[in-house]
């Protein structure tokens, strides 16, 4: 089994979804004491296929170690379970990543 840093949950994205959210992801529990997130890049993957441009709407926002993401329906060709990867840089300069499983795309 793969370990993910966020509580396992599911976000369902269906046809006609556009700018659905906000969905928030708090990175605070994964940070060294006294350090904060300075920047973050969020990407999505369906198996090894990068689906970021199709699934994530706009540029995710960062405030007080919480990342806010909006989603779009990426089309029938991208149905399945997508993983979100958060690559972040801390104020101290340290870098790390966290994963969220799962964003389910389907015509339910």
Residue pairs with C-beta under 8 A, 6 or more apart in sequence:
2 99
2 101
4 98
4 99
4 100
4 101
5 29
5 30
5 98
5 99
5 100
6 25
6 98
6 99
6 100
6 101
8 101
8 102
9 100
9 102
10 102
10 103
10 104
11 23
11 71
11 102
11 103
11 104
12 104
12 106
12 108
13 20
13 55
13 71
13 72
13 73
13 74
13 103
13 104
13 105
14 73
14 105
14 106
14 107
14 108
15 73
15 76
15 107
16 73
17 71
17 72
17 73
18 57
18 72
18 73
19 57
19 58
19 70
19 71
19 72
20 57
20 70
20 71
20 72
21 57
21 68
21 69
21 70
21 71
22 68
22 69
22 70
23 68
23 69
23 70
23 71
24 66
24 67
24 68
24 69
25 66
25 67
25 68
25 69
25 84
25 86
25 98
25 100
26 65
26 66
27 37
27 40
27 65
27 66
27 67
27 86
27 88
27 98
28 65
28 66
30 96
30 98
31 37
31 65
31 90
32 90
32 92
32 94
35 90
35 91
35 92
35 94
36 64
36 65
36 90
36 91
37 62
37 65
37 88
37 89
37 90
37 91
38 88
38 89
38 90
38 91
39 62
39 88
39 89
40 60
40 62
40 67
40 86
40 87
40 88
40 89
41 86
41 87
41 88
42 52
42 56
42 60
42 67
42 69
42 84
42 85
42 86
42 87
43 50
43 52
43 56
43 84
43 85
43 87
44 50
44 51
44 52
44 55
44 56
44 82
44 83
44 84
44 85
44 103
45 51
45 82
45 83
45 85
46 78
46 80
46 81
46 82
46 105
47 80
49 78
51 74
51 78
51 82
54 72
54 74
54 75
54 78
55 71
55 72
55 74
55 78
55 82
55 103
55 105
56 69
56 70
56 71
56 72
57 70
57 71
57 72
58 70
60 67
60 68
60 69
60 70
61 67
61 68
62 68
67 86
69 84
71 103
73 105
74 105
76 107
78 105
79 105
79 106
79 107
80 104
80 105
80 106
81 101
81 102
81 103
81 104
81 105
82 102
82 103
82 104
82 105
83 99
83 100
83 101
83 102
83 103
84 99
84 100
84 101
84 103
85 97
85 98
85 99
86 97
86 98
86 99
86 100
87 95
87 96
87 97
88 95
88 96
88 97
88 98
89 95
90 96
